[in-house]
Amino acid sequence: MQFDSVLVIDDEPDMQLALTHALKKNGCDVQCAANGAEGLKKFKEEKFGLVITDMRMPEMSGMQVLQGVKAVSPKIPVIMMTAYGSINRAVEAMKAGASDFLLKPFSLETLTATVQKVCDASGHPERVSCRNSEIENNLKNKTIITQDACMMDVLALARRVADSDATILILGENGTGKELLASFIHQESRRKTGPLVAINCAALQETLAESELFGYERGAFTGAFTRKVGRFELADQGTLLLDEVSELTLNMQAKILRVLQEREIDRVGGQQPRAIDVRIIAISNQNLVKAVQENRFREDLFYRLNVLPVTLPPLRERKKDIPLLVRFFLKKYSLINNRRMIKTAPAALDYLASHPWPGNVRELENVVERAVLIGNGDTMLPEHLNFVDTVGKSKKNNLASSGTTIKEMEMALILDTLKACHNNRTRTAERLGISLRTLRNRLREYGISRDHERDIPNHKSHVAKTVA
């Protein structure tokens, strides 16, 4: 979680205590209020990034709290807590501006997942001190940013099939934007006024998976004191997103296959099946055909999910999008962190374009966010770029390594840029942001003449020779 401060409003002391303990474990600063009036007073006097309020309270209802919070600060997310009997009111609250709702009783895992989802969707509005309508709209609507022809084809296909009820299977590497595409499809469909409910199949515990997906009746097992509505039922009239569907156990795969075939679910402990109207979008970063061949995934379920397959290309195959994405992430994290870095040095952009991006757009976003935090000017420079390899070791770009001097880094940067500009000194100077005279002086200092520039690809050995 990344919310700095959370306000919990509930008239039950035990609920206040439980939420405070759970949220503090996740690094949040928590304050509580025993009723809506007290909560709104605290909200007006102090700064909070998130409000969690009960729906039913004496004197002032959760809906009134929601309206009061939105009147003071429309961008602050609000999560409503409600019992099953008030679920229609929770849906009304969502339409009135609530970010999400929790059905009582809920587990710690459900609380954490809901708060994290709201955090990810909110773009940290509590930290934004300036306004940019373009960036705020993109953050709010989760716009897919692209000018790549292949991605444009993917979006065109997604838009064409969005209004159908057919099951969609989104494939692609981690970090390519599969959840973003799923959200796009939902927003383009006739179900956009209904809920979009996501569940991470990899996080489902086998013993709890059935009750989490399908719900349970009161008394179904020890501890089932109230009825719980499952994710399929919560997504009724909307869309259910099955993330990392390949991680489902074979037993759960069989149960989900039946739901897809019969369009009805059985609550644990229930007597009668319940009809549902849900559009399924499944996501996987695995080769499901291979999983079927290895008997890790049911073939019949694969064919049920694979009605409309959509594959997102990795970032290394859509390099034209890198400048657009960099510009967007620079604006985003400059707004969030109250920084002014909104430009990119051509040499930094060249280096970003040459990176293979194993982590795709998510990795690029992390790199740009770090650059915004590290830099102190309005321009992202090559020295601000820092990558992380697959074993988690921090790795600076190849312009800097352990034991490298400033002089060596400067020389490597100039020679790399000169090579990228095909030895055009004027263009190289422009990209580096220095005068042509300074560039000539530096090359003269390094002992590089025009006759030697054809040997620039071997500049690393030249650097070592010069320093020696």
Secondary structure, 3 states (H helix, E strand, C coil): CCCCEEEEECCCHHHHHHHHHHHHHCCCEEEEECCHHHHHHHHHHCCCCEEEEECCCCCCCHHHHHHHHHHHCCCCCEEEEEEHHHHHHHHHHHHCCCCEEEEECCCHHHHHHHHHHHHHHHCCHHHCCCCCHHHHHHHHHCCCCCCCHHHHHHHHHHHHHCCCCCCEEEECCCCCCHHHHHHHHHHHCCCCCCCEEEEEHHHCCHHHHHHHHHEECCCCCCCCCCCEECHHHHCCCCEEEEECHHHCCHHHHHHHHHHHHHCEECCECCCCCEECCCEEEEEECCCHHHHHHCCCCCHHHHHHHCCEEEECCCHHHCCCHHHHHHHHHHHHHHHHCCCCCCEECHHHHHHHHHCCCCCHHHHHHHHHHHHHHHCCCCEECHHHCEEECCCCCEEECCCCCCCCCHHHHHHHHHHHHHHHCCCCHHHHHHHHCCCHHHHHHHHHHHCCCCCCHHHHHHHHHHHHHHHC
